[in-house]
Each structure stands twice: as C-alpha cells, then as structure tokens.
Amino acid sequence: MKQGMGNSEACRIVGISRSSGTRWRHGHTVVLKSGDVKKIAPISRLRPAAISARFLSESERITIADLLHAGRSIRAIAMELGRSPSIVSREIRRNIHEPSGNYRPRTAQRSAERRRSRQRSGKIAANPKLQEFVREHLKQRWSPRQISNRLRANFPEQREMHVVPETVYQALYGRGSLDLAVDPAVSLRSGRTGRRPRRRKEHRTRRFPDMVMIRDRPAEVTGRLVPGHWEGDLIIGKGGRSAIATLVERTTRFIILVHLAGNRGAENLRDRLAEAMRPLPGHLRRSLTWDQGTEMACHQDFTRQTLIPVYFCDPASPWQRGSNENTNGLLRQYFPKGTDLGVHTREDLAVVAAELNQRPREILGWQSPLEHLTRLASPTTEP
C-alpha cells in the first residue's frame, strides 16, 4: 500500500483476505481460551516510521552546501537535486549562520530533526474555554461538524475559539495533546473509538404485491421544498426480537419515534404509524417512503386510515431514503446495535426525539428541526 496500491489489490498480491488486511493495518483484539484479551498492534507500528522523501536528507543538505561554495545559483542547485527552487531557497534562508553568512548542512540537519520531533499542544488543549465548550457538547452527542459551526456562530470575532471538525476528532481520539474525558463510543454516532474504513454491506431485498414505487412519487417530494413528505424505517434490536419505527420529515428533518411494544408485525406497525401521524395537520401528511420490508405489508390499510400514500424504494437502494438512513445512524448513539430495544418506553423515545429535534443541523443552516418545523407549521407559510 505504500507503493500506492489499494487495500484489495495489496491483499490479493499477499494472498490474504480483505478483512485480514484491515486487521493487519489497524490492529485487532483476540480473546484467548483463558478469557484474557490480547491486543495485536497494527503492522505499521511494529517498526519505526521512515522519514518521508519529501523532507531533505542530510546528503542533500551537504550537496547544497558544496554547490553554494562552488558559486552555483539556487535554481542550478534545485535542478541538481531534482527539487523545487523554493525548497532550496527556504532551506538556505532558514539555516543561514549569522554573522558568517554560511550554510552549515549538519547543523541544518540537527535543527530539522528537532523540529520534526517537537510535540505541540493542540488548539483545544491550549484554550480552557474552548476545551469546556467542546467537552460539554460532545457529551450532548453533538457531532464535531456541529460543534465547529456553532463555535463560529457563537464567537464570530474570536478566532481562537474557531476549530475545524478534524481538530475535534483528533482531540476526541486522544491525538490532540488532550484527554477530553469523553467516550467516543458514546459521543460519536459510529460508536467507534478509532478510525476505520467503510465496510461493504450486503443488501436484503424482498417484494410483495400492490406496491407503488418511488419513481411514481410526485416531483415535489424530490425538491424538499414542500413539507409533509416523510421517510420511514425500522431499527432492529438484538436477535431481531424488538424494533423502533423511525419517521423523518424530508424538508425539516423532524423526527418521530414510534414505540412498537416488542411487536414488529405488519398489523401492529400499521396501527402505531397511524396513531403517530393522525395528530399532524393535513399539510404535514402528504406521503411516506419506505423500503421493501414485509413490515409494511399492510400499507394499503395504513393509507385508508390516514390518507397518506406509501411509496417504496427500489431493491437494495437505501440512499433513496437517505434522510432516514442518516437519522437511524444518529439514533444508534442512543440505541446501540445488539441491544434489546424493547426495554425503552414511549417516554424514553419521546426524550430522544426531543433531543435530536433540538440539535442544530448543517443542512438547515444550523437551525434545529424543531425551529424549522415551527416556521413551516402554518399551512400558509411559504417554504
């Protein structure tokens, strides 16, 4: 991979699977028969990292000194080394010895090594006020992007309070000279404590009669300018024995969580969805988009009860209800995979929905879904 090959090609050449290659590169944990846990370090950490060729080597610095002594120009030296003239010029200017005015290559090499190994405190670590802001909002499960943009909104004239999302990620993962005392597995929607590559997903497809496909959905749904069009799905609990229905309004990203009381059957889902959506005003009940799961087998009865038409996505096409997919990822911060979702009450779901509906969203200009929905609550409000 250091030669520029991708993971799949490198694994094919070595003769291992892609999953083995991923474990080798990122490290993994093995549970021994004795019950002890053994951590296997990534292969990249088993040997010292080589210095990148983009840095000048000691031999190149000696060549610079020799050619300078011979009276060669900076451009001629750069051509000899195969480097940019600006690199050579900057190297000489940075390491010129006063008052003699001579360039000393070995002194320059030692200075470069000291600069390369220097440990600098991160921007968050150096600012207690910024550190507290980041820590408190991570505990509220705000994403690094939300934190970054809210900092700019709250402190527009204080550049010392501005950080990019990556700075927050580095501090959260423990690489920014700061321990935020926040568990990434809780704070981040991914639940990971370190960076991992995206995994390939297998898609389950299933069809049943009387479905109206997404291609027949009104054009106004795609534009997201008219409120009242919803996307829905289930998040499944441990062993497939429990579930929560999730509804997301496409324009405002407003969330409704539907309690299924441990019964994910089609008839129970029909009744619970109808119960959740009937209180909405008519202009906020225009359509519902779902995947092809059999839990929506009673969709025609649901439409008769609520007058809300149901449209179905194409097989293996979760991006066709992307707002709902994104929301389900956010919800996994509260309802982790592999846990029993049946233990959560209606009140628990209401608390989670309220927290997410009050969280600022980039797609809404850093308004919250609740603020956006309130603005559009009146049928006469222009989108």
C-alpha positions as CSV (number, residue, x, y, z in Angstrom):
1,M,0.0,0.0,0.0
2,K,3.0,2.3,0.5
3,Q,3.6,1.8,-3.2
4,G,0.2,3.3,-4.0
5,M,-1.9,0.1,-4.2
6,G,-5.3,-0.1,-2.7
7,N,-6.2,-2.5,0.1
8,S,-7.9,-5.1,-2.1
9,E,-5.0,-5.2,-4.6
10,A,-2.4,-5.4,-1.8
11,C,-4.3,-8.3,-0.1
12,R,-4.6,-10.2,-3.4
13,I,-0.9,-10.0,-4.0
14,V,0.0,-11.0,-0.5
15,G,-2.6,-13.8,-0.6
16,I,-4.9,-12.8,2.3
17,S,-8.5,-11.7,2.6
18,R,-9.5,-8.1,2.7
19,S,-10.7,-8.4,6.3
20,S,-7.3,-9.9,7.3
21,G,-5.5,-7.0,5.6
22,T,-7.7,-4.5,7.5
23,R,-6.9,-6.2,10.8
24,W,-3.2,-6.2,10.0
25,R,-3.2,-2.5,9.2
26,H,-5.4,-1.2,12.0
27,G,-4.7,-3.8,14.8
28,H,-7.3,-6.0,16.5
29,T,-8.2,-7.8,19.7
30,V,-8.1,-11.5,20.3
31,V,-9.9,-13.3,23.2
32,L,-7.8,-16.2,24.3
33,K,-9.3,-19.5,25.6
34,S,-8.3,-18.5,29.1
35,G,-10.6,-15.4,28.8
36,D,-7.7,-13.0,28.6
37,V,-7.7,-10.3,25.9
38,K,-4.7,-9.9,23.8
39,K,-4.2,-6.7,21.7
40,I,-2.4,-7.1,18.4
41,A,-0.7,-3.9,17.3
42,P,-1.0,-2.6,13.7
43,I,1.9,-3.7,11.5
44,S,2.7,0.0,10.7
45,R,3.6,0.4,14.4
46,L,5.8,-2.6,14.7
47,R,8.8,-0.7,13.1
48,P,9.8,3.0,13.2
49,A,8.2,5.1,10.5
50,A,10.5,6.0,7.7
51,I,11.1,9.7,7.1
52,S,9.2,10.8,4.1
53,A,11.1,11.6,0.9
54,R,9.5,15.0,0.7
55,F,11.9,16.1,3.5
56,L,15.5,17.0,2.6
57,S,18.0,14.4,3.7
58,E,21.4,15.0,5.2
59,S,23.2,14.1,2.0
60,E,21.1,16.6,0.1
61,R,21.9,19.3,2.6
62,I,25.7,18.5,2.2
63,T,25.2,18.8,-1.6
64,I,23.5,22.2,-1.2
65,A,26.5,23.4,0.9
66,D,29.0,22.1,-1.6
67,L,27.3,23.7,-4.6
68,L,26.8,27.0,-2.7
69,H,30.5,27.0,-2.0
70,A,31.2,26.4,-5.7
71,G,29.1,29.5,-6.6
72,R,26.1,27.7,-8.1
73,S,22.7,29.5,-8.2
74,I,19.7,28.3,-6.3
75,R,17.9,27.2,-9.5
76,A,21.0,25.2,-10.5
77,I,21.2,23.6,-7.1
78,A,17.5,22.7,-7.3
79,M,17.9,21.2,-10.7
80,E,20.8,19.1,-9.5
81,L,18.8,17.8,-6.6
82,G,15.5,17.4,-8.5
83,R,13.8,19.7,-6.1
84,S,11.8,22.9,-6.4
85,P,13.9,26.2,-6.2
86,S,11.5,27.4,-3.4
87,I,12.5,24.4,-1.2
88,V,16.2,25.1,-1.7
89,S,15.7,28.8,-1.1
90,R,13.7,28.2,2.1
91,E,16.2,25.7,3.4
92,I,19.2,28.1,3.0
93,R,17.3,31.1,4.4
94,R,16.1,29.1,7.4
95,N,19.6,27.7,8.3
96,I,22.0,30.5,7.3
97,H,24.5,31.1,10.1
98,E,25.0,34.6,11.4
99,P,27.2,36.5,11.3
100,S,29.4,34.4,8.9
101,G,26.5,34.0,6.4
102,N,27.5,30.4,5.7
103,Y,25.1,27.5,5.3
104,R,26.0,24.6,7.6
105,P,24.5,21.3,6.5
106,R,24.9,19.2,9.6
107,T,23.6,22.0,11.9
108,A,20.7,22.3,9.5
109,Q,20.0,18.5,9.7
110,R,20.0,18.6,13.5
111,S,17.6,21.6,13.5
112,A,15.3,19.8,11.1
113,E,15.2,16.7,13.4
114,R,14.4,18.8,16.4
115,R,11.5,20.5,14.6
116,R,10.2,17.2,13.3
117,S,10.0,15.6,16.8
118,R,8.6,18.7,18.5
119,Q,5.4,18.0,20.5
120,R,3.0,20.8,20.2
121,S,-0.1,21.2,22.3
122,G,-3.3,21.3,20.3
123,K,-5.5,24.4,19.9
124,I,-8.2,22.9,22.1
125,A,-5.8,22.0,24.9
126,A,-4.3,25.5,24.9
127,N,-7.7,27.2,25.5
128,P,-9.7,26.1,28.6
129,K,-12.8,27.9,27.4
130,L,-12.8,26.2,24.1
131,Q,-12.0,22.9,25.8
132,E,-15.0,23.1,28.0
133,F,-17.3,24.1,25.1
134,V,-16.2,21.1,23.1
135,R,-16.4,18.7,26.0
136,E,-19.9,19.7,27.1
137,H,-21.3,19.5,23.6
138,L,-19.7,16.1,22.9
139,K,-21.4,14.8,26.0
140,Q,-24.7,16.1,24.4
141,R,-23.8,14.0,21.3
142,W,-23.2,16.9,19.0
143,S,-21.0,16.0,16.0
144,P,-17.6,17.7,15.5
145,R,-19.1,19.5,12.5
146,Q,-22.0,20.8,14.6
147,I,-19.6,22.0,17.3
148,S,-17.2,23.6,14.8
149,N,-20.0,25.6,13.1
150,R,-21.7,26.6,16.4
151,L,-18.4,27.9,17.6
152,R,-18.2,30.2,14.6
153,A,-21.8,31.4,15.2
154,N,-21.4,32.0,18.9
155,F,-17.9,33.6,18.7
156,P,-17.7,35.2,15.3
157,E,-14.9,37.7,16.3
158,Q,-12.8,35.3,18.4
159,R,-10.6,33.3,16.0
160,E,-9.0,31.5,19.0
161,M,-12.4,29.8,19.5
162,H,-12.7,28.5,15.9
163,V,-11.6,25.0,15.1
164,V,-12.3,22.7,12.1
165,P,-14.1,19.4,12.7
166,E,-10.9,17.4,12.3
167,T,-9.4,19.2,15.3
168,V,-12.3,18.0,17.5
169,Y,-11.9,14.4,16.1
170,Q,-8.2,14.4,16.9
171,A,-8.8,15.6,20.5
172,L,-11.6,13.1,20.9
173,Y,-9.4,10.2,19.7
174,G,-6.7,11.2,22.0
175,R,-4.2,12.5,19.4
176,G,-4.5,16.2,20.0
177,S,-2.5,16.6,23.2
178,L,-5.7,16.5,25.2
179,D,-7.9,14.0,27.0
180,L,-11.5,15.2,26.8
181,A,-12.7,12.6,29.3
182,V,-15.4,11.8,26.7
183,D,-16.0,8.3,25.4
184,P,-16.0,8.3,21.6
185,A,-18.2,5.2,21.6
186,V,-20.9,7.3,23.2
187,S,-20.3,10.7,21.7
188,L,-20.0,9.6,18.0
189,R,-22.8,8.1,16.1
190,S,-20.5,5.5,14.6
191,G,-19.7,4.2,18.1
192,R,-16.0,3.7,17.2
193,T,-13.1,4.6,19.3
194,G,-10.8,5.0,16.3
195,R,-10.9,5.5,12.5
196,R,-12.0,2.5,10.5
197,P,-12.5,2.2,6.7
198,R,-16.0,1.8,5.4
199,R,-17.2,-1.8,5.1
200,R,-19.0,-3.4,2.3
201,K,-22.7,-4.1,3.1
202,E,-24.9,-6.9,1.9
203,H,-28.4,-5.8,0.9
204,R,-31.5,-7.9,1.6
205,T,-34.3,-7.4,-1.0
206,R,-37.9,-8.5,-0.7
207,R,-41.0,-7.6,-2.7
208,F,-44.7,-8.1,-2.2
209,P,-47.8,-7.1,-4.4
210,D,-49.6,-3.8,-4.6
211,M,-46.6,-1.5,-4.1
212,V,-46.4,1.9,-5.6
213,M,-42.7,2.5,-6.5
214,I,-40.7,5.6,-5.7
215,R,-40.5,6.5,-9.4
216,D,-44.2,7.3,-9.3
217,R,-43.8,9.7,-6.3
218,P,-44.8,13.3,-7.0
219,A,-41.9,15.5,-8.3
220,E,-42.4,17.9,-5.4
221,V,-41.0,15.3,-3.0
222,T,-37.6,15.3,-4.6
223,G,-37.2,19.1,-4.3
224,R,-37.8,19.1,-0.5
225,L,-39.5,22.5,-0.8
226,V,-42.9,21.3,0.3
227,P,-43.2,19.9,3.8
228,G,-45.2,16.9,4.8
229,H,-43.3,14.1,2.9
230,W,-41.8,11.5,5.3
231,E,-39.3,8.7,5.1
232,G,-39.6,5.7,7.4
233,D,-37.8,2.5,8.5
234,L,-37.2,0.2,11.5
235,I,-34.1,0.0,13.7
236,I,-33.9,-3.6,14.9
237,G,-32.8,-4.8,18.3
238,K,-30.9,-7.8,19.5
239,G,-31.8,-11.0,17.7
240,G,-34.5,-9.3,15.7
241,R,-36.9,-9.6,18.6
242,S,-37.5,-5.8,19.1
243,A,-37.7,-2.7,17.0
244,I,-38.4,1.0,16.9
245,A,-40.1,2.7,13.9
246,T,-38.5,5.9,12.8
247,L,-40.1,8.7,10.8
248,V,-38.2,11.7,9.3
249,E,-39.8,14.7,7.5
250,R,-37.7,15.4,4.4
251,T,-37.9,19.2,4.4
252,T,-37.3,19.9,8.2
253,R,-35.6,16.6,9.2
254,F,-38.1,16.5,12.1
255,I,-38.1,13.0,13.8
256,I,-40.9,10.9,15.2
257,L,-40.1,7.7,17.0
258,V,-42.8,5.1,17.2
259,H,-43.0,2.6,20.1
260,L,-43.9,-0.9,18.9
261,A,-44.0,-2.6,22.3
262,G,-41.9,-5.6,21.1
263,N,-44.2,-6.4,18.2
264,R,-42.8,-5.6,14.8
265,G,-45.5,-7.3,12.8
266,A,-47.2,-5.6,9.9
267,E,-50.6,-5.0,11.6
268,N,-49.1,-3.5,14.8
269,L,-46.8,-1.3,12.7
270,R,-49.8,-0.1,10.6
271,D,-51.7,0.9,13.8
272,R,-48.8,2.5,15.6
273,L,-47.8,4.6,12.5
274,A,-51.4,5.7,12.0
275,E,-51.6,6.6,15.7
276,A,-48.4,8.7,15.4
277,M,-49.3,10.6,12.2
278,R,-53.0,11.3,12.7
279,P,-52.4,14.3,15.0
280,L,-50.3,16.0,12.3
281,P,-52.1,18.8,10.4
282,G,-53.1,17.8,6.9
283,H,-50.4,19.8,5.1
284,L,-47.8,17.8,7.0
285,R,-49.3,14.4,5.9
286,R,-48.6,14.2,2.2
287,S,-46.6,10.9,1.7
288,L,-44.5,8.2,3.3
289,T,-41.5,6.5,1.6
290,W,-40.4,3.1,3.0
291,D,-38.1,0.2,1.9
292,Q,-39.4,-3.2,0.8
293,G,-39.5,-4.8,4.2
294,T,-42.5,-7.0,4.9
295,E,-43.4,-5.0,7.9
296,M,-45.2,-2.6,5.5
297,A,-47.4,-5.4,4.1
298,C,-50.5,-3.5,5.4
299,H,-49.6,-0.3,3.7
300,Q,-52.9,0.0,1.9
301,D,-54.8,-0.2,5.2
302,F,-52.5,2.5,6.6
303,T,-53.3,4.7,3.6
304,R,-57.1,4.2,4.1
305,Q,-56.8,5.1,7.8
306,T,-54.6,8.2,7.3
307,L,-55.0,9.2,3.6
308,I,-51.2,9.1,3.4
309,P,-49.9,7.3,0.2
310,V,-46.9,5.0,0.7
311,Y,-44.1,4.8,-1.9
312,F,-41.5,2.0,-1.9
313,C,-37.8,2.3,-2.7
314,D,-36.1,0.1,-5.3
315,P,-34.4,-3.1,-4.1
316,A,-31.1,-2.5,-2.3
317,S,-31.3,1.3,-2.6
318,P,-31.2,2.7,0.9
319,W,-30.0,6.1,-0.5
320,Q,-33.5,6.7,-1.9
321,R,-34.5,7.4,1.7
322,G,-31.2,9.0,2.7
323,S,-32.6,11.3,5.4
324,N,-34.0,8.3,7.3
325,E,-30.8,6.4,6.9
326,N,-28.8,9.3,8.3
327,T,-31.3,9.6,11.2
328,N,-31.1,5.9,12.0
329,G,-27.3,6.3,12.3
330,L,-27.8,9.2,14.8
331,L,-30.3,7.0,16.8
332,R,-27.7,4.3,17.2
333,Q,-26.0,6.6,19.6
334,Y,-28.9,6.1,21.9
335,F,-30.0,2.6,20.9
336,P,-26.8,0.7,20.1
337,K,-26.8,-2.4,17.8
338,G,-27.1,-5.7,19.6
339,T,-29.2,-4.3,22.5
340,D,-32.8,-5.1,23.4
341,L,-34.9,-2.1,22.2
342,G,-38.0,-3.4,24.0
343,V,-36.8,-2.0,27.3
344,H,-37.3,1.5,26.1
345,T,-40.7,3.1,27.0
346,R,-42.7,5.7,25.0
347,E,-41.4,8.3,27.3
348,D,-37.8,7.2,26.6
349,L,-38.4,7.6,22.9
350,A,-40.0,11.0,23.3
351,V,-36.9,12.3,25.2
352,V,-34.6,11.0,22.5
353,A,-36.7,12.5,19.7
354,A,-36.9,15.9,21.5
355,E,-33.1,16.0,21.9
356,L,-32.5,15.3,18.3
357,N,-35.2,17.7,17.1
358,Q,-33.4,20.5,19.1
359,R,-29.9,19.7,17.7
360,P,-28.7,22.2,15.0
361,R,-28.2,20.7,11.6
362,E,-25.9,21.9,8.8
363,I,-28.4,21.2,6.1
364,L,-30.9,23.6,7.8
365,G,-28.4,26.4,8.0
366,W,-27.6,25.4,11.6
367,Q,-31.2,25.6,12.7
368,S,-32.8,22.7,14.6
369,P,-35.5,20.6,13.0
370,L,-38.0,21.9,15.6
371,E,-37.2,25.5,14.7
372,H,-37.6,24.8,11.1
373,L,-40.8,22.9,11.5
374,T,-42.3,25.6,13.7
375,R,-41.6,28.1,10.9
376,L,-43.4,25.9,8.5
377,A,-46.2,24.8,10.9
378,S,-48.8,27.1,9.3
379,P,-50.3,25.9,6.0
380,T,-50.0,29.5,4.7
381,T,-46.2,29.6,5.4
382,E,-44.1,29.9,2.2
383,P,-41.4,27.2,2.0
